[in-house]
Amino acid sequence: MDKIAKDVGEIQSRLLDHRPVLQGEIRYFVREFEEKRAFRECRLLENLNKMATETNEQVLPKCTESMQNNLCDILTRLEAANHMTQRIQQRELEAQNSPQLQVCMERRREDWDEFLKEQAQLKEEVDEEHAKAVGRLSTQYSEMKKDLTKYSHF
């Protein structure tokens, strides 16, 4: 009887208690994952190291040499452009301070004001003509409407 109870207990623990099996499977999964991950990360680090070495040995010296060759040329062009802009600014200041230019600017302002007055006057004339035309048409249509109502009895 004692043996039967023991066998029943073992059968029950095997059927209902899955912890030992699950723990073994979990250990196997974790070990496989860590090994594959470590291999993948190692490959990635090797590729990054190769790229950094290649950049330091080949790309960086080429860029430095190119920069040194072109920097002097760029600096001279920049100085020339700066000098040209200073000359242009100086000419503008001289032109603005010129009395002849001031007279021309004043004349242009007066011409512009006169032009605006002319345009306002022309606008008023056109508005008056338009109003007269609208009035004539309104009276004409009202007369036509009256005539139409006279003959609509037939």
Backbone bond lengths (Angstrom), bond angles and torsions (degrees), N, CA, C in turn:
res aa  C-N    CA-C-N  psi(-1)  N-CA   C-N-CA  omega(-1)  CA-C   N-CA-C  phi
1 M - - - 1.435 - - 1.526 109.49 -
2 D 1.291 113.32 -39.09 1.446 119.13 179.79 1.524 110.01 -64.26
3 K 1.311 114.92 -38.63 1.453 120.64 179.82 1.523 110.72 -68.48
4 I 1.313 117.65 -37.08 1.458 121.41 179.73 1.532 109.89 -65.88
5 A 1.323 117.17 -42.08 1.461 121.56 179.56 1.530 109.37 -63.46
6 K 1.321 114.15 -39.44 1.456 117.98 179.53 1.531 110.38 -65.81
7 D 1.336 116.97 -43.55 1.465 120.85 178.63 1.531 111.17 -64.14
8 V 1.310 116.50 -41.39 1.461 120.82 178.41 1.535 109.49 -62.68
9 G 1.321 117.65 -41.85 1.477 122.23 178.80 1.526 110.89 -61.79
10 E 1.345 115.83 -41.47 1.469 119.39 178.80 1.531 111.10 -66.44
11 I 1.331 115.25 -42.92 1.469 119.46 179.52 1.532 109.92 -62.76
12 Q 1.325 115.45 -43.08 1.466 119.85 179.55 1.527 110.87 -62.90
13 S 1.327 116.96 -44.00 1.468 118.82 -178.66 1.520 111.01 -66.87
14 R 1.335 117.78 -34.57 1.460 120.21 178.09 1.530 111.28 -71.03
15 L 1.318 116.62 -38.51 1.458 119.75 -179.20 1.531 112.88 -75.06
16 L 1.305 117.53 -38.73 1.453 121.05 -171.73 1.536 114.00 -104.01
17 D 1.294 118.81 -26.27 1.465 121.03 -176.81 1.522 109.26 -103.29
18 H 1.350 116.37 104.54 1.465 121.66 -176.24 1.529 111.90 -103.04
19 R 1.311 117.24 7.98 1.456 120.48 -176.63 1.528 113.38 -58.11
20 P 1.285 121.48 -47.53 1.469 119.60 -177.83 1.540 111.96 -62.10
21 V 1.314 117.43 -40.57 1.459 120.51 -179.95 1.531 110.10 -66.86
22 L 1.323 115.50 -45.99 1.459 119.80 179.08 1.521 111.53 -61.99
23 Q 1.300 117.52 -40.94 1.466 119.82 179.88 1.526 111.03 -63.01
24 G 1.318 117.47 -38.88 1.467 121.00 177.72 1.520 110.55 -65.37
25 E 1.327 117.39 -43.76 1.458 121.23 178.76 1.525 110.76 -63.88
26 I 1.308 116.92 -41.13 1.465 120.93 179.36 1.520 110.04 -63.70
27 R 1.322 117.68 -45.13 1.467 120.53 178.39 1.524 110.90 -59.21
28 Y 1.326 117.14 -42.67 1.473 121.39 -179.93 1.529 110.20 -63.62
29 F 1.339 117.77 -44.67 1.461 122.16 -179.78 1.534 111.05 -62.64
30 V 1.328 116.95 -45.66 1.457 121.12 -179.13 1.525 110.10 -63.42
31 R 1.326 118.13 -43.50 1.457 121.47 -179.97 1.529 110.76 -62.05
32 E 1.336 117.51 -45.63 1.465 121.30 178.37 1.538 111.29 -62.69
33 F 1.327 115.99 -44.30 1.464 120.59 -179.22 1.523 110.99 -61.62
34 E 1.327 116.77 -46.57 1.465 120.45 -179.07 1.521 111.45 -64.06
35 E 1.315 118.18 -39.17 1.465 120.54 -179.90 1.532 110.60 -66.50
36 K 1.330 117.15 -46.40 1.467 120.00 -179.70 1.526 111.38 -66.95
37 R 1.321 115.92 -40.00 1.460 120.03 179.53 1.520 110.62 -65.34
38 A 1.315 115.59 -42.77 1.470 119.34 179.50 1.528 110.08 -62.51
39 F 1.317 117.71 -39.59 1.460 121.11 179.58 1.530 110.69 -66.18
40 R 1.324 116.52 -43.35 1.461 121.54 179.59 1.528 110.55 -64.59
41 E 1.324 117.95 -44.39 1.459 121.17 179.09 1.521 111.02 -65.72
42 C 1.310 117.29 -36.38 1.466 121.01 178.25 1.532 109.66 -63.39
43 R 1.325 116.28 -45.35 1.472 120.48 177.90 1.532 110.97 -60.60
44 L 1.317 116.42 -42.77 1.459 121.27 179.91 1.531 110.73 -63.12
45 L 1.313 116.72 -44.10 1.463 120.13 179.28 1.528 111.21 -65.64
46 E 1.320 116.87 -37.64 1.470 119.51 177.24 1.527 110.89 -63.79
47 N 1.336 117.20 -42.51 1.470 120.57 178.10 1.532 111.69 -63.63
48 L 1.316 116.49 -41.84 1.459 120.01 178.17 1.524 111.25 -63.93
49 N 1.316 116.37 -41.57 1.466 120.63 178.39 1.531 110.24 -62.83
50 K 1.335 116.37 -41.65 1.467 120.71 179.39 1.530 110.42 -63.17
51 M 1.340 117.43 -43.16 1.456 121.11 179.53 1.532 111.29 -64.63
52 A 1.329 116.93 -41.60 1.460 120.42 -179.65 1.530 110.65 -65.49
53 T 1.324 116.56 -41.57 1.465 120.62 179.04 1.526 109.90 -64.53
54 E 1.314 116.74 -44.60 1.464 121.74 179.42 1.534 110.61 -61.25
55 T 1.298 116.50 -41.62 1.466 120.62 178.95 1.524 110.67 -64.94
56 N 1.305 117.05 -45.78 1.467 120.55 -179.45 1.522 112.12 -64.44
57 E 1.313 117.28 -36.86 1.462 120.22 -173.98 1.519 113.45 -87.21
58 Q 1.337 118.98 -30.72 1.457 120.38 -173.08 1.524 112.90 -115.48
59 V 1.299 117.61 -54.36 1.467 121.40 -171.56 1.522 111.46 -71.93
60 L 1.309 116.92 -46.34 1.461 120.64 -176.65 1.526 112.52 -61.01
61 P 1.332 120.23 -46.20 1.467 118.67 177.63 1.534 112.95 -62.43
62 K 1.340 117.28 -38.38 1.468 119.88 178.53 1.516 110.76 -63.38
63 C 1.325 116.86 -43.59 1.465 120.89 -179.41 1.534 110.44 -65.32
64 T 1.319 116.71 -41.84 1.462 120.40 -179.78 1.523 110.35 -63.76
65 E 1.327 116.56 -44.26 1.466 120.61 179.54 1.527 110.83 -63.26
66 S 1.315 117.30 -45.31 1.458 121.67 179.44 1.521 110.81 -61.75
67 M 1.311 116.36 -42.09 1.454 120.87 -179.72 1.525 110.25 -63.88
68 Q 1.321 118.01 -44.36 1.461 120.66 -179.40 1.525 111.33 -66.17
69 N 1.334 117.14 -36.83 1.468 120.07 179.34 1.520 111.89 -67.26
70 N 1.312 116.66 -40.04 1.467 120.37 -174.04 1.526 113.43 -91.12
71 L 1.307 118.26 -15.96 1.456 120.87 -175.68 1.526 111.72 -65.01
72 C 1.312 118.12 -41.49 1.464 121.22 179.72 1.534 110.23 -64.03
73 D 1.321 116.73 -43.64 1.465 121.31 179.22 1.524 110.74 -62.10
74 I 1.298 116.25 -43.94 1.471 120.79 -179.75 1.523 110.24 -64.65
75 L 1.311 117.07 -40.67 1.462 120.70 -179.70 1.530 110.92 -63.33
76 T 1.334 117.89 -43.27 1.468 119.71 178.95 1.525 111.34 -65.36
77 R 1.317 117.28 -39.72 1.468 120.31 178.03 1.537 111.04 -64.86
78 L 1.314 115.59 -39.75 1.462 120.10 179.62 1.525 110.79 -65.30
79 E 1.320 117.19 -41.57 1.458 120.36 177.89 1.527 110.82 -64.15
80 A 1.336 117.49 -40.49 1.462 120.81 178.24 1.529 110.79 -63.63
81 A 1.313 116.65 -43.47 1.466 120.38 179.22 1.526 110.72 -64.10
82 N 1.305 116.38 -40.03 1.465 120.82 178.86 1.527 110.24 -63.52
83 H 1.308 116.72 -42.64 1.466 121.42 178.83 1.534 110.41 -62.78
84 M 1.327 117.05 -42.61 1.463 121.04 179.66 1.527 111.03 -63.21
85 T 1.327 117.59 -43.15 1.470 119.72 179.98 1.521 111.00 -65.65
86 Q 1.319 117.17 -36.00 1.465 119.30 177.24 1.524 110.89 -64.73
87 R 1.335 116.85 -40.09 1.471 120.17 177.85 1.525 110.99 -64.06
88 I 1.328 116.19 -41.81 1.473 120.08 179.20 1.523 110.46 -62.86
89 Q 1.326 117.21 -44.05 1.467 120.43 179.34 1.526 110.73 -62.72
90 Q 1.325 116.44 -40.77 1.455 120.28 179.76 1.532 110.51 -63.33
91 R 1.337 116.96 -42.81 1.463 120.36 178.35 1.521 111.52 -62.34
92 E 1.328 116.44 -40.46 1.465 119.59 178.86 1.521 111.33 -63.51
93 L 1.330 116.22 -43.29 1.456 119.41 179.01 1.525 110.92 -62.59
94 E 1.306 116.31 -42.76 1.458 119.82 178.55 1.526 110.82 -63.16
95 A 1.335 116.05 -41.07 1.470 119.79 -179.38 1.525 110.99 -66.99
96 Q 1.326 117.30 -38.74 1.469 120.10 -179.54 1.518 111.19 -68.67
97 N 1.310 116.62 -31.87 1.462 119.86 -179.30 1.527 112.17 -84.99
98 S 1.317 117.71 -4.02 1.464 121.78 -179.13 1.529 109.86 -72.46
99 P 1.357 117.11 131.03 1.477 119.13 179.33 1.529 111.85 -65.80
100 Q 1.317 117.20 -32.95 1.465 120.29 179.10 1.529 110.10 -63.17
101 L 1.333 116.13 -41.69 1.469 119.45 178.40 1.522 110.77 -65.51
102 Q 1.326 117.09 -38.87 1.464 120.40 179.04 1.532 110.61 -61.16
103 V 1.339 116.45 -41.13 1.469 120.68 178.96 1.526 109.67 -63.81
104 C 1.333 116.72 -45.06 1.474 120.20 179.66 1.527 111.19 -62.06
105 M 1.327 116.55 -41.75 1.472 119.87 179.86 1.527 110.60 -64.25
106 E 1.345 116.93 -40.86 1.454 120.13 178.86 1.529 110.75 -64.61
107 R 1.344 117.06 -41.33 1.461 121.32 178.16 1.534 110.21 -62.15
108 R 1.310 117.09 -41.41 1.468 120.36 179.34 1.535 111.26 -65.58
109 R 1.332 115.45 -38.52 1.472 118.51 176.72 1.524 110.77 -62.37
110 E 1.319 117.07 -43.66 1.470 120.88 178.87 1.527 110.65 -63.65
111 D 1.345 116.17 -43.55 1.476 119.81 177.45 1.521 110.76 -59.99
112 W 1.315 116.20 -41.93 1.467 120.59 -179.59 1.523 110.34 -64.21
113 D 1.325 117.26 -44.61 1.467 120.04 178.68 1.526 110.95 -61.17
114 E 1.326 116.53 -42.42 1.465 120.70 178.05 1.524 111.13 -62.66
115 F 1.341 116.18 -41.65 1.459 120.58 178.16 1.528 110.79 -61.26
116 L 1.331 116.96 -43.66 1.467 120.13 179.38 1.529 111.17 -62.84
117 K 1.352 117.47 -39.04 1.461 120.46 178.27 1.522 110.72 -64.17
118 E 1.341 116.15 -42.95 1.470 120.32 178.05 1.524 110.95 -60.25
119 Q 1.315 115.29 -43.79 1.462 118.98 -179.66 1.522 111.25 -63.94
120 A 1.327 117.67 -39.49 1.465 120.66 178.04 1.528 110.24 -63.78
121 Q 1.346 116.33 -41.48 1.469 120.43 179.17 1.526 110.85 -64.37
122 L 1.352 116.36 -44.57 1.460 119.79 178.09 1.523 111.45 -62.20
123 K 1.310 116.29 -37.69 1.460 120.34 178.86 1.525 110.51 -63.57
124 E 1.343 116.30 -42.40 1.463 119.54 178.46 1.526 111.20 -62.94
125 E 1.325 116.56 -41.48 1.466 120.26 179.10 1.522 110.97 -62.58
126 V 1.341 115.99 -45.00 1.464 119.44 179.60 1.518 110.24 -64.29
127 D 1.335 117.04 -39.90 1.470 120.11 178.79 1.531 110.61 -63.33
128 E 1.339 117.03 -40.84 1.470 120.06 178.32 1.517 110.82 -63.92
129 E 1.330 117.24 -45.85 1.477 120.67 178.57 1.521 110.58 -60.32
130 H 1.310 115.26 -40.98 1.464 119.43 -179.56 1.520 110.04 -64.31
131 A 1.313 116.43 -43.83 1.466 120.07 179.92 1.530 110.36 -62.53
132 K 1.354 116.99 -42.36 1.471 120.31 177.75 1.518 110.97 -61.67
133 A 1.350 116.54 -44.00 1.466 120.46 -179.37 1.523 110.13 -63.50
134 V 1.304 116.92 -41.61 1.467 119.91 178.27 1.520 109.87 -62.75
135 G 1.322 116.97 -41.83 1.471 120.57 178.65 1.519 111.24 -62.30
136 R 1.355 116.75 -46.02 1.471 120.00 179.55 1.529 110.41 -60.78
137 L 1.331 115.84 -45.44 1.464 118.43 -179.29 1.519 111.51 -64.07
138 S 1.334 116.32 -39.01 1.475 119.15 179.50 1.517 110.81 -62.29
139 T 1.341 116.60 -45.01 1.465 118.45 179.41 1.523 111.07 -66.02
140 Q 1.343 116.26 -39.55 1.470 119.57 179.57 1.521 110.44 -61.96
141 Y 1.336 116.45 -45.27 1.466 118.75 -179.38 1.528 111.55 -69.03
142 S 1.309 117.32 -34.57 1.473 118.06 178.53 1.532 110.20 -67.43
143 E 1.363 116.74 -37.99 1.466 119.63 176.58 1.520 110.45 -65.70
144 M 1.331 116.23 -41.00 1.461 119.49 178.89 1.526 110.54 -63.97
145 K 1.321 116.09 -35.28 1.459 120.04 179.74 1.531 110.08 -68.10
146 K 1.346 116.16 -39.37 1.464 120.22 177.68 1.519 109.96 -63.57
147 D 1.355 115.73 -44.76 1.468 119.23 179.45 1.520 110.39 -61.85
148 L 1.309 116.56 -38.42 1.463 121.35 -179.52 1.526 110.45 -65.60
149 T 1.312 117.42 -39.90 1.468 119.27 179.24 1.530 111.41 -68.90
150 K 1.378 117.70 -28.82 1.464 121.00 177.08 1.526 109.86 -66.12
151 Y 1.337 116.82 -42.93 1.448 120.09 -175.45 1.520 114.09 -88.22
152 S 1.302 117.34 -3.11 1.461 118.34 -178.14 1.536 112.52 -78.39
153 H 1.330 118.86 -8.39 1.446 121.75 179.28 1.512 112.96 -72.77
154 F 1.288 117.70 -19.93 1.465 121.18 -175.73 1.459 108.89 -78.53
